[in-house]
Amino acid sequence: MRALRNIFAATLFLVGAAVLSLASAARAEDGAGRTPAPHPPRAQGEHCVADTAFMRRNHMLMMFDHRKEAVHQGVRTPQFSLAGCVSCHAVKGEDGKPVSFASEKHFCRSCHSYAAVQIDCFECHASRPEAPKQAVDAGGADIDKLAAYLRETKQ
Amino acid sequence: MSSCSGGCAKTGCAKTGCANTGVDRRGLLRTAGAFAATLLAPGVTLYAFGARDAQARPAGEPASANVRWGMLIDLNKCKPGCNACVTACNEENGLKSSGRPEIDAQWIRKVTLRNAATGVIQEAPVMCQHCENPPCVDVCPTGASFKRADGIVLVDKHICIGCRYCMMACPFKARSFVHEEHDDQKVNAPRGKGTVEGCTLCVDRIDAGRKPACVEACAREGGAMIFGDLNDPESEISKKLRQLPTTKLRADLAVAPAVTYANL
């Protein structure tokens, strides 16, 4: 009889625990619970190179494979390049420019800080896309220089 | 020309034979000038759209050993005091001065050479020579220093431990060590503290079918640098190599550099 009561108590406890964990999981999804959950910002474009669940689990393996091919064999498939990731997942800061890995808003940091997984990618790689505006500026300067040069040579 | 007989009617080769048959000297010179221009035009076309001088591989295709990239630097055309190649390299690869020149990376540098016997002074740009038998690859303990199939010698910074053995082994002092942290790298040129780096021959440009930044900059300043495929006998560089007197730096070491100097 006592054994039966113990089993009943244990079952009750397990069911309770399951309900509790479900509730907390739901709260984590909302991000409103006691446990802060990562909220990676949405990227540009319609979809990633693979579906989200696959990317969450395997992005590091994909980059690992791609880096070997890109560096050693020169296979630069734009689909899997880190520059491509950084470009699509750029997050704009308050000044309207994409933030670097130093900012907590950075796409990669939003999860990696949460999971306490340190990444070394951005010690070497650029963590934000190259600003296209710079090229326009340089072009303008070049045109000014060319105009000045033409004026000089005319005289 | 109409007075010419036989095979001289169409080709320019027999025009001298026509000169004594009534064609005046001025007309002949004009024809000769036009002929030279037509000779030059295919050369220019070849330079711009040449078969193997700069051809993009399809994105999924690895670098091929059928190609061997190389460079020819004609020192007669290399202007003293001109630094265009160095500036272009620094700009392309995001190499900025740290304020301490002794630790700044140099992927390419201008070297002044003085013949002690005659006093003749020349300037030469010196960068990684992309050797056939690279000593830096021989000594690398991790395999980070490697030669790509198309002959470009690179550092895989993912596996470089920064031991700097390659810097010791290189006879051309072509490699630099990154001493300080950076956070403003160029997308095309990742570089970070604790790794060794050097001229990549602008490998990302080559993979996209473009020429290295230094060669492009030099073309605007006098065109001392020619870049192309050494394995293709019809490439501009191969043709020039057959015409000019050339030297390899430290030929005694038999490392077979891909960079050749003309008129050194």
Interface residues (C-beta under 8 A of the other chain):
Chain A: R67 E69 V71 H72 Q73 G74 V75 R76 T77 P78 A83 V86 S100 F101 A102 F122 E123 C124 H125 A126 S127 P129 E130
Chain B: R57 A59 G60 E61 P62 A63 F146 R148 A149 D150 L154 D156 K157 H158 E181 D183 D184 Q185 K186 V187 P190 R191 G192 K193 T195 V203 D204 I206 D207 A208
